[in-house]
Amino acid sequence: MKTLNVGGAEVLLVERLLAALKRRPSRGVSYTVVCLRASTDELIERLRAAGITVVDLSGCPRSLVYARLVTTVRRIAPHVLNVHSPAPAIVLRPFLRFAKGRPALVSTVHCEWWPKTMYLDRLTRGLDDRTVAVSPQVARSRAVVGARHVLTRMHGVDIREQSRWAARASAVRREFGVDENAFLCVCVANFRPQKNHPMLLQAAEEVTRTRPDAVFLLAGDGPLLDDVSREVGERGLGGHVRVLGPVPDARRLVAAADLLVLSSHYEGLPVVVMEALAAGVPVVSTEVGGLPDLITSGRNGILTEPGSPGALARALLRAMEPRTHRELRAGALASADSVDMAGTAEWFEELYQDLARSVKA
């Protein structure tokens, strides 16, 4: 994977590997995670604590990092190589596909958006043995054009752990200084343009005029963190909106919320949405990416028009109405089993075993 920071794709990978170890801890399978860089040790520590080897190439000069990546993977000599980022995939596929004793090649596509690297990704994607899309929406997108064998598998989270955090919601709210009578809206999303935090602030401004008990906590990291913090002050929202920055184990904050809110321009299959459903927390979000595969408006959340702060504000106010909120909470709890990572971990292990056998044959 290109990075091993606390982002959606990275968390999905970590949760899946940990779930696989819990299901079958002693079956002779070993895992190694290779990343080009990591600005935080949170996920690395979780992996290593579970006995998973992590190779972090952050110390390698940028001009040499892809050459080091190839030599590192060749030295590891895996039976299966699963790539989760386009740039490493572009480099590794041609070097490994035609190598003697090559590994089975799998790419997991986490998002339908189209960065420049996707054009090169398309040229080499046919070298994969399998491509896995994390949602039906991603499987229908141009992000998988050129793949020979596309499979779809929605991932998930540790629903038992989220249930435990939900039971401790009051303690978590006190930890973050949230009044017990406040209506807590949480956004866990890195501060990047695609997450569209300015639109969220516009919606929050409108919501708090009607619901002064509303509190918004924004957690995450990224290049726009300071800009969003500054805009909170400029809009005079300091009493209602707090920018927390990076929050270790932010899933506990999601479980303590009354609503999870996202204002993104585009998404893949957001981990925080699955964490919210696992804890029985309704979701109010723009209707992008794989969100419609998880959220049904009026049942476990409300989806709104992308790019419209007014629509987002109206959806939030509707979800905050007592009767509607009770119904959405019940729907979110009923959705928890659909986002359980345990089944996905087993599915990937079977895929890996089958591919390793077929390539060896």
MILUMSE-321358 format. One record per residue (C-alpha): residue number from 1; x, y, z. Coordinates in steps of 0.02 Angstrom, whole numbers, plus 50000, padded with zeros to 5 digits. Layout:
residues N
+-----+-------+-------+-------+
!   n !  east ! north !    up !
+-----+-------+-------+-------+
! NUM !     X !     Y !     Z !
...
+-----+-------+-------+-------+
This chain:
residues 361
+-----+-------+-------+-------+
!   n !  east ! north !    up !
+-----+-------+-------+-------+
!   1 ! 50000 ! 50000 ! 50000 !
!   2 ! 50062 ! 50175 ! 49960 !
!   3 ! 50029 ! 50244 ! 50135 !
!   4 ! 49989 ! 50168 ! 50304 !
!   5 ! 49909 ! 50320 ! 50382 !
!   6 ! 49739 ! 50318 ! 50466 !
!   7 ! 49632 ! 50325 ! 50309 !
!   8 ! 49488 ! 50221 ! 50245 !
!   9 ! 49580 ! 50097 ! 50134 !
!  10 ! 49719 ! 50076 ! 50261 !
!  11 ! 49598 ! 50041 ! 50404 !
!  12 ! 49502 ! 49915 ! 50298 !
!  13 ! 49663 ! 49820 ! 50264 !
!  14 ! 49715 ! 49819 ! 50446 !
!  15 ! 49543 ! 49767 ! 50509 !
!  16 ! 49535 ! 49625 ! 50383 !
!  17 ! 49705 ! 49554 ! 50427 !
!  18 ! 49666 ! 49563 ! 50613 !
!  19 ! 49499 ! 49477 ! 50584 !
!  20 ! 49585 ! 49340 ! 50484 !
!  21 ! 49705 ! 49307 ! 50626 !
!  22 ! 49562 ! 49298 ! 50752 !
!  23 ! 49471 ! 49168 ! 50647 !
!  24 ! 49618 ! 49054 ! 50613 !
!  25 ! 49769 ! 49106 ! 50715 !
!  26 ! 49875 ! 48949 ! 50688 !
!  27 ! 49852 ! 48886 ! 50510 !
!  28 ! 50027 ! 48921 ! 50445 !
!  29 ! 49985 ! 49080 ! 50350 !
!  30 ! 50094 ! 49234 ! 50373 !
!  31 ! 50063 ! 49412 ! 50318 !
!  32 ! 50180 ! 49554 ! 50274 !
!  33 ! 50120 ! 49732 ! 50243 !
!  34 ! 50233 ! 49846 ! 50140 !
!  35 ! 50202 ! 50033 ! 50132 !
!  36 ! 50297 ! 50173 ! 50046 !
!  37 ! 50269 ! 50294 ! 50188 !
!  38 ! 50178 ! 50315 ! 50353 !
!  39 ! 50158 ! 50479 ! 50447 !
!  40 ! 50086 ! 50392 ! 50601 !
!  41 ! 50128 ! 50230 ! 50691 !
!  42 ! 49950 ! 50193 ! 50748 !
!  43 ! 49910 ! 50061 ! 50617 !
!  44 ! 50088 ! 49994 ! 50611 !
!  45 ! 50083 ! 49962 ! 50798 !
!  46 ! 49917 ! 49871 ! 50786 !
!  47 ! 49984 ! 49757 ! 50649 !
!  48 ! 50148 ! 49720 ! 50737 !
!  49 ! 50059 ! 49687 ! 50902 !
!  50 ! 49961 ! 49550 ! 50811 !
!  51 ! 50120 ! 49472 ! 50743 !
!  52 ! 50108 ! 49543 ! 50567 !
!  53 ! 50270 ! 49600 ! 50486 !
!  54 ! 50270 ! 49781 ! 50426 !
!  55 ! 50400 ! 49850 ! 50305 !
!  56 ! 50395 ! 50040 ! 50305 !
!  57 ! 50497 ! 50120 ! 50165 !
!  58 ! 50475 ! 50297 ! 50231 !
!  59 ! 50662 ! 50315 ! 50258 !
!  60 ! 50704 ! 50277 ! 50077 !
!  61 ! 50744 ! 50426 ! 49964 !
!  62 ! 50593 ! 50470 ! 49857 !
!  63 ! 50691 ! 50442 ! 49696 !
!  64 ! 50732 ! 50264 ! 49747 !
!  65 ! 50576 ! 50210 ! 49837 !
!  66 ! 50494 ! 50115 ! 49693 !
!  67 ! 50654 ! 50021 ! 49654 !
!  68 ! 50666 ! 49977 ! 49839 !
!  69 ! 50484 ! 49921 ! 49834 !
!  70 ! 50519 ! 49798 ! 49693 !
!  71 ! 50673 ! 49725 ! 49777 !
!  72 ! 50581 ! 49713 ! 49943 !
!  73 ! 50435 ! 49616 ! 49870 !
!  74 ! 50553 ! 49502 ! 49774 !
!  75 ! 50648 ! 49466 ! 49934 !
!  76 ! 50487 ! 49425 ! 50027 !
!  77 ! 50435 ! 49309 ! 49884 !
!  78 ! 50251 ! 49301 ! 49929 !
!  79 ! 50131 ! 49170 ! 49864 !
!  80 ! 50000 ! 49307 ! 49842 !
!  81 ! 50028 ! 49493 ! 49818 !
!  82 ! 49876 ! 49604 ! 49852 !
!  83 ! 49904 ! 49786 ! 49802 !
!  84 ! 49790 ! 49922 ! 49871 !
!  85 ! 49857 ! 50079 ! 49785 !
!  86 ! 49875 ! 50118 ! 49599 !
!  87 ! 50054 ! 50184 ! 49601 !
!  88 ! 50134 ! 50029 ! 49681 !
!  89 ! 50027 ! 49918 ! 49570 !
!  90 ! 50088 ! 50003 ! 49411 !
!  91 ! 50269 ! 49970 ! 49460 !
!  92 ! 50252 ! 49794 ! 49530 !
!  93 ! 50140 ! 49710 ! 49401 !
!  94 ! 50261 ! 49704 ! 49253 !
!  95 ! 50410 ! 49655 ! 49363 !
!  96 ! 50318 ! 49512 ! 49447 !
!  97 ! 50194 ! 49446 ! 49319 !
!  98 ! 50329 ! 49371 ! 49209 !
!  99 ! 50450 ! 49322 ! 49346 !
! 100 ! 50492 ! 49140 ! 49378 !
! 101 ! 50390 ! 49074 ! 49524 !
! 102 ! 50283 ! 49230 ! 49520 !
! 103 ! 50151 ! 49267 ! 49652 !
! 104 ! 49966 ! 49275 ! 49615 !
! 105 ! 49924 ! 49458 ! 49584 !
! 106 ! 49770 ! 49539 ! 49663 !
! 107 ! 49721 ! 49722 ! 49661 !
! 108 ! 49591 ! 49793 ! 49780 !
! 109 ! 49506 ! 49951 ! 49714 !
! 110 ! 49440 ! 50059 ! 49855 !
! 111 ! 49373 ! 50211 ! 49763 !
! 112 ! 49292 ! 50259 ! 49599 !
! 113 ! 49382 ! 50425 ! 49580 !
! 114 ! 49507 ! 50447 ! 49439 !
! 115 ! 49680 ! 50516 ! 49481 !
! 116 ! 49811 ! 50534 ! 49344 !
! 117 ! 49893 ! 50371 ! 49395 !
! 118 ! 49734 ! 50279 ! 49346 !
! 119 ! 49780 ! 50295 ! 49161 !
! 120 ! 49940 ! 50197 ! 49189 !
! 121 ! 49846 ! 50083 ! 49307 !
! 122 ! 49725 ! 50041 ! 49166 !
! 123 ! 49869 ! 49994 ! 49050 !
! 124 ! 49939 ! 49867 ! 49173 !
! 125 ! 49779 ! 49808 ! 49260 !
! 126 ! 49759 ! 49663 ! 49138 !
! 127 ! 49912 ! 49583 ! 49219 !
! 128 ! 49815 ! 49551 ! 49380 !
! 129 ! 49743 ! 49380 ! 49412 !
! 130 ! 49596 ! 49458 ! 49504 !
! 131 ! 49531 ! 49633 ! 49539 !
! 132 ! 49422 ! 49659 ! 49693 !
! 133 ! 49305 ! 49809 ! 49704 !
! 134 ! 49250 ! 49858 ! 49879 !
! 135 ! 49072 ! 49900 ! 49826 !
! 136 ! 48954 ! 49874 ! 49679 !
! 137 ! 48972 ! 50060 ! 49639 !
! 138 ! 49161 ! 50044 ! 49623 !
! 139 ! 49139 ! 49886 ! 49519 !
! 140 ! 49033 ! 49985 ! 49395 !
! 141 ! 49154 ! 50131 ! 49386 !
! 142 ! 49295 ! 50169 ! 49266 !
! 143 ! 49419 ! 50134 ! 49405 !
! 144 ! 49414 ! 49949 ! 49355 !
! 145 ! 49420 ! 49973 ! 49166 !
! 146 ! 49549 ! 49854 ! 49092 !
! 147 ! 49532 ! 49721 ! 49227 !
! 148 ! 49508 ! 49542 ! 49166 !
! 149 ! 49422 ! 49468 ! 49319 !
! 150 ! 49325 ! 49588 ! 49431 !
! 151 ! 49251 ! 49526 ! 49594 !
! 152 ! 49150 ! 49630 ! 49716 !
! 153 ! 49166 ! 49613 ! 49903 !
! 154 ! 49103 ! 49741 ! 50026 !
! 155 ! 49220 ! 49747 ! 50174 !
! 156 ! 49174 ! 49786 ! 50353 !
! 157 ! 49233 ! 49820 ! 50529 !
! 158 ! 49243 ! 49731 ! 50696 !
! 159 ! 49061 ! 49750 ! 50747 !
! 160 ! 49090 ! 49676 ! 50919 !
! 161 ! 49222 ! 49806 ! 50958 !
! 162 ! 49107 ! 49945 ! 50898 !
! 163 ! 48966 ! 49877 ! 51005 !
! 164 ! 49081 ! 49886 ! 51156 !
! 165 ! 49126 ! 50066 ! 51115 !
! 166 ! 48942 ! 50109 ! 51096 !
! 167 ! 48911 ! 50045 ! 51272 !
! 168 ! 49044 ! 50168 ! 51333 !
! 169 ! 48976 ! 50316 ! 51236 !
! 170 ! 48944 ! 50424 ! 51390 !
! 171 ! 49124 ! 50407 ! 51448 !
! 172 ! 49191 ! 50450 ! 51274 !
! 173 ! 49079 ! 50604 ! 51264 !
! 174 ! 49145 ! 50663 ! 51433 !
! 175 ! 49323 ! 50633 ! 51370 !
! 176 ! 49292 ! 50757 ! 51229 !
! 177 ! 49199 ! 50881 ! 51338 !
! 178 ! 49027 ! 50855 ! 51258 !
! 179 ! 48879 ! 50901 ! 51369 !
! 180 ! 48764 ! 50755 ! 51404 !
! 181 ! 48617 ! 50854 ! 51334 !
! 182 ! 48704 ! 50902 ! 51172 !
! 183 ! 48657 ! 50823 ! 51006 !
! 184 ! 48825 ! 50761 ! 50943 !
! 185 ! 48865 ! 50757 ! 50758 !
! 186 ! 49035 ! 50682 ! 50716 !
! 187 ! 49134 ! 50692 ! 50555 !
! 188 ! 49288 ! 50580 ! 50542 !
! 189 ! 49372 ! 50622 ! 50377 !
! 190 ! 49545 ! 50680 ! 50329 !
! 191 ! 49552 ! 50864 ! 50285 !
! 192 ! 49569 ! 50852 ! 50097 !
! 193 ! 49473 ! 50936 ! 49956 !
! 194 ! 49367 ! 50784 ! 49915 !
! 195 ! 49294 ! 50782 ! 50091 !
! 196 ! 49222 ! 50958 ! 50065 !
! 197 ! 49230 ! 51018 ! 50246 !
! 198 ! 49184 ! 51198 ! 50196 !
! 199 ! 49013 ! 51134 ! 50142 !
! 200 ! 48994 ! 51045 ! 50309 !
! 201 ! 49031 ! 51208 ! 50400 !
! 202 ! 48899 ! 51299 ! 50297 !
! 203 ! 48773 ! 51165 ! 50342 !
! 204 ! 48824 ! 51169 ! 50526 !
! 205 ! 48799 ! 51357 ! 50528 !
! 206 ! 48620 ! 51334 ! 50467 !
! 207 ! 48584 ! 51189 ! 50584 !
! 208 ! 48644 ! 51276 ! 50741 !
! 209 ! 48529 ! 51424 ! 50709 !
! 210 ! 48383 ! 51304 ! 50730 !
! 211 ! 48462 ! 51180 ! 50850 !
! 212 ! 48578 ! 51271 ! 50972 !
! 213 ! 48606 ! 51106 ! 51062 !
! 214 ! 48698 ! 51037 ! 50910 !
! 215 ! 48885 ! 51004 ! 50929 !
! 216 ! 48997 ! 50955 ! 50783 !
! 217 ! 49164 ! 50868 ! 50814 !
! 218 ! 49279 ! 50854 ! 50662 !
! 219 ! 49420 ! 50727 ! 50675 !
! 220 ! 49556 ! 50689 ! 50549 !
! 221 ! 49721 ! 50746 ! 50477 !
! 222 ! 49772 ! 50820 ! 50311 !
! 223 ! 49835 ! 50975 ! 50220 !
! 224 ! 49675 ! 51077 ! 50246 !
! 225 ! 49665 ! 51053 ! 50435 !
! 226 ! 49723 ! 51230 ! 50475 !
! 227 ! 49612 ! 51306 ! 50340 !
! 228 ! 49457 ! 51222 ! 50411 !
! 229 ! 49503 ! 51273 ! 50588 !
! 230 ! 49523 ! 51453 ! 50530 !
! 231 ! 49354 ! 51450 ! 50441 !
! 232 ! 49268 ! 51388 ! 50599 !
! 233 ! 49329 ! 51546 ! 50687 !
! 234 ! 49285 ! 51660 ! 50542 !
! 235 ! 49107 ! 51594 ! 50540 !
! 236 ! 49090 ! 51615 ! 50728 !
! 237 ! 49055 ! 51429 ! 50752 !
! 238 ! 49179 ! 51402 ! 50893 !
! 239 ! 49040 ! 51365 ! 51017 !
! 240 ! 48966 ! 51229 ! 50909 !
! 241 ! 49104 ! 51159 ! 50797 !
! 242 ! 49272 ! 51093 ! 50858 !
! 243 ! 49413 ! 51035 ! 50746 !
! 244 ! 49501 ! 50898 ! 50843 !
! 245 ! 49636 ! 50851 ! 50719 !
! 246 ! 49699 ! 50671 ! 50722 !
! 247 ! 49609 ! 50566 ! 50853 !
! 248 ! 49688 ! 50398 ! 50898 !
! 249 ! 49562 ! 50256 ! 50881 !
! 250 ! 49431 ! 50376 ! 50813 !
! 251 ! 49304 ! 50235 ! 50798 !
! 252 ! 49261 ! 50265 ! 50981 !
! 253 ! 49212 ! 50443 ! 50937 !
! 254 ! 49100 ! 50377 ! 50798 !
! 255 ! 49015 ! 50257 ! 50920 !
! 256 ! 48981 ! 50400 ! 51042 !
! 257 ! 48893 ! 50509 ! 50912 !
! 258 ! 48708 ! 50539 ! 50885 !
! 259 ! 48742 ! 50559 ! 50699 !
! 260 ! 48889 ! 50530 ! 50583 !
! 261 ! 48898 ! 50663 ! 50448 !
! 262 ! 48998 ! 50666 ! 50285 !
! 263 ! 48998 ! 50802 ! 50152 !
! 264 ! 49113 ! 50721 ! 50023 !
! 265 ! 49124 ! 50757 ! 49837 !
! 266 ! 49167 ! 50573 ! 49810 !
! 267 ! 49199 ! 50416 ! 49912 !
! 268 ! 49232 ! 50232 ! 49893 !
! 269 ! 49159 ! 50133 ! 50037 !
! 270 ! 49195 ! 50239 ! 50193 !
! 271 ! 49254 ! 50142 ! 50344 !
! 272 ! 49177 ! 50271 ! 50462 !
! 273 ! 49005 ! 50234 ! 50390 !
! 274 ! 49026 ! 50050 ! 50429 !
! 275 ! 49091 ! 50094 ! 50603 !
! 276 ! 48937 ! 50201 ! 50630 !
! 277 ! 48815 ! 50065 ! 50577 !
! 278 ! 48906 ! 49937 ! 50685 !
! 279 ! 48875 ! 50051 ! 50835 !
! 280 ! 48695 ! 50091 ! 50789 !
! 281 ! 48734 ! 50271 ! 50738 !
! 282 ! 48633 ! 50341 ! 50590 !
! 283 ! 48725 ! 50423 ! 50445 !
! 284 ! 48688 ! 50586 ! 50354 !
! 285 ! 48796 ! 50602 ! 50200 !
! 286 ! 48806 ! 50658 ! 50021 !
! 287 ! 48752 ! 50522 ! 49900 !
! 288 ! 48920 ! 50475 ! 49825 !
! 289 ! 49024 ! 50321 ! 49792 !
! 290 ! 48971 ! 50164 ! 49885 !
! 291 ! 48861 ! 50256 ! 50010 !
! 292 ! 48698 ! 50197 ! 49928 !
! 293 ! 48758 ! 50018 ! 49950 !
! 294 ! 48761 ! 50046 ! 50139 !
! 295 ! 48634 ! 50182 ! 50176 !
! 296 ! 48449 ! 50182 ! 50133 !
! 297 ! 48372 ! 50353 ! 50162 !
! 298 ! 48240 ! 50346 ! 50296 !
! 299 ! 48298 ! 50177 ! 50363 !
! 300 ! 48475 ! 50193 ! 50433 !
! 301 ! 48521 ! 50369 ! 50377 !
! 302 ! 48486 ! 50505 ! 50250 !
! 303 ! 48579 ! 50535 ! 50086 !
! 304 ! 48581 ! 50707 ! 50008 !
! 305 ! 48629 ! 50795 ! 49848 !
! 306 ! 48819 ! 50818 ! 49833 !
! 307 ! 48881 ! 50998 ! 49839 !
! 308 ! 48725 ! 51070 ! 49922 !
! 309 ! 48751 ! 51138 ! 50099 !
! 310 ! 48565 ! 51177 ! 50111 !
! 311 ! 48516 ! 50998 ! 50070 !
! 312 ! 48641 ! 50933 ! 50199 !
! 313 ! 48574 ! 51052 ! 50332 !
! 314 ! 48395 ! 51000 ! 50298 !
! 315 ! 48442 ! 50817 ! 50309 !
! 316 ! 48531 ! 50845 ! 50474 !
! 317 ! 48383 ! 50937 ! 50548 !
! 318 ! 48266 ! 50801 ! 50491 !
! 319 ! 48377 ! 50665 ! 50566 !
! 320 ! 48384 ! 50762 ! 50731 !
! 321 ! 48195 ! 50757 ! 50754 !
! 322 ! 48164 ! 50639 ! 50902 !
! 323 ! 48048 ! 50516 ! 50816 !
! 324 ! 48152 ! 50511 ! 50656 !
! 325 ! 48311 ! 50490 ! 50754 !
! 326 ! 48241 ! 50341 ! 50851 !
! 327 ! 48188 ! 50258 ! 50689 !
! 328 ! 48356 ! 50288 ! 50606 !
! 329 ! 48449 ! 50221 ! 50758 !
! 330 ! 48347 ! 50062 ! 50753 !
! 331 ! 48384 ! 50045 ! 50567 !
! 332 ! 48569 ! 50072 ! 50594 !
! 333 ! 48575 ! 49936 ! 50727 !
! 334 ! 48482 ! 49819 ! 50611 !
! 335 ! 48616 ! 49850 ! 50479 !
! 336 ! 48763 ! 49802 ! 50590 !
! 337 ! 48778 ! 49622 ! 50532 !
! 338 ! 48795 ! 49679 ! 50351 !
! 339 ! 48961 ! 49765 ! 50391 !
! 340 ! 49043 ! 49625 ! 50491 !
! 341 ! 49224 ! 49605 ! 50435 !
! 342 ! 49236 ! 49422 ! 50488 !
! 343 ! 49150 ! 49357 ! 50332 !
! 344 ! 49258 ! 49465 ! 50218 !
! 345 ! 49417 ! 49402 ! 50300 !
! 346 ! 49366 ! 49223 ! 50266 !
! 347 ! 49318 ! 49266 ! 50086 !
! 348 ! 49491 ! 49340 ! 50051 !
! 349 ! 49581 ! 49194 ! 50130 !
! 350 ! 49488 ! 49073 ! 50016 !
! 351 ! 49527 ! 49183 ! 49865 !
! 352 ! 49712 ! 49188 ! 49910 !
! 353 ! 49721 ! 48999 ! 49933 !
! 354 ! 49634 ! 48964 ! 49768 !
! 355 ! 49743 ! 49086 ! 49671 !
! 356 ! 49905 ! 49023 ! 49749 !
! 357 ! 49861 ! 48846 ! 49697 !
! 358 ! 49811 ! 48895 ! 49520 !
! 359 ! 49969 ! 48998 ! 49489 !
! 360 ! 50080 ! 48860 ! 49559 !
! 361 ! 49993 ! 48734 ! 49447 !
+-----+-------+-------+-------+
